[in-house]
Amino acid sequence: MGVVYTYVKEMNTQITENQEMTVNKPEKFFHFGENWSSYVESYLTEELMNEAIASVRNFCGEANIKDKTFIDIGCGSGLFSLAAYKLGARKIISLDIDENSVACCKRLKATVGDPEFWQIIHGSITDDKFVNSLGKFDFMYSWGVLHHTGEMWHAIDNALKLVNPGGYACIAIYNKSDGFNIYPDFRFGNSYLWLVEKKIYCSLPRFVQVLLNYFAMTMMIIFYLLTFNNPMSKIRAHKSFRGMNWKTDIIDWLGGYPYEYASVAEIFKFAKERNFSLENLISHNGLLNNEYLFKKTY
């Protein structure tokens, strides 16, 4: 069942057209927006904002964003659209399929005076007609999003199509892990195990999900203690990870469905075939996101 929304087609920061469209969400879609709402309302501070801005500046390069057009696909809380604003982007489009995420992003936009050159749109990156209406951008940002669409390769393809020649694409995609291991961040198992877990989690009643959330957090604290880590120090230190919150990320990990994954080699090959060169990379051998910065060569 689609959700009716209104999106605006924009040219030179002026609204020229309004249309009614339908957003078709994946089956058993995890409501990321509710989790982001909790993050914005309960945890987001100026310190976390600064951590997020620093993460974008350090990985993507401030010069690649300043005075450039920027699209944030799967804007979530809106924090990284706000980072683009703080780094001097001249035009920003924030896009998300979840109504609550759109609301979160609007809330953060309001904190800087609702600039006209920052537009927030409710829509899907897998909707080809909608994507074609967006135009091209100097910088495309989509961190930890495209693998949650239920059509990962289609979503990555559409996202890369939005980049101007000479422009940049920053994406983060869950690493493909085949071995059954315990990793330094205390996650365990392989990618397929977590695909099954997330699918089951999203089919459960909400009160059971809440119980599982607190069970997982309790187990994490026990693991910290067993490995001689101070739980409070670990939880506080989580802010250094792109300005995120420990509790928010655990819930996101447990429930993040649809869920797909890919190896670095698979993503590199896919982007190279579309005329992108790899400019920066943070990779992992576990279950975390691999982060890529690509440049469109022509």
HUPESUL-V729923 format. One record per backbone hydrogen bond with DSSP energy under -0.5 kcal/mol. NH is the residue of the N-H (numbers start at 1). CO is the residue of the C=O. If there is no record, write none. Layout:
nh:co
NH:CO
NH:CO
This chain:
nh:co
3:23
4:2
5:21
7:19
9:17
10:8
11:14
14:11
16:9
17:9
19:7
21:5
21:19
23:3
24:22
25:23
29:26
30:257
32:30
34:31
35:31
36:32
37:33
38:34
39:35
40:36
41:37
42:38
43:39
44:39
49:45
50:46
51:47
52:48
53:49
54:50
55:51
56:52
57:53
58:54
59:55
60:56
61:56
61:57
64:61
65:62
66:62
67:88
68:65
70:91
71:139
72:93
73:71
73:141
74:72
74:95
75:72
75:95
78:75
82:78
83:79
84:80
85:81
86:82
87:83
88:85
89:84
90:68
91:68
92:117
93:70
94:119
95:72
96:121
102:98
103:99
104:100
105:101
106:102
107:103
108:104
109:105
110:106
111:107
111:108
112:109
113:110
114:109
118:115
119:92
119:117
121:94
123:96
123:121
127:124
128:126
131:127
132:128
133:129
133:130
134:131
137:162
138:69
139:69
140:168
141:71
142:170
144:142
144:172
148:145
149:146
155:151
156:152
157:153
158:154
159:155
160:156
161:157
162:158
162:159
163:160
164:137
166:296
167:164
168:138
169:294
170:140
171:169
171:292
172:142
173:290
175:288
176:262
177:175
178:176
181:179
181:189
183:187
186:183
189:181
191:177
194:190
195:191
196:192
197:193
198:194
199:195
200:196
201:197
202:198
203:199
203:200
204:200
204:201
208:205
209:205
210:206
211:207
212:208
213:209
214:210
215:211
216:212
217:213
218:214
219:215
220:216
221:217
222:218
223:219
224:220
225:221
226:222
227:223
228:225
229:224
231:229
234:230
235:231
236:232
237:233
238:234
238:235
239:236
240:237
241:238
242:240
243:239
244:238
244:241
249:245
250:246
251:247
252:248
253:249
254:250
255:251
256:252
257:255
260:147
262:174
267:263
268:264
269:265
270:266
271:267
272:268
273:269
274:271
275:272
276:271
277:295
279:293
280:293
282:291
290:173
291:282
292:171
293:280
294:169
295:277
296:167
297:275
297:295
298:275
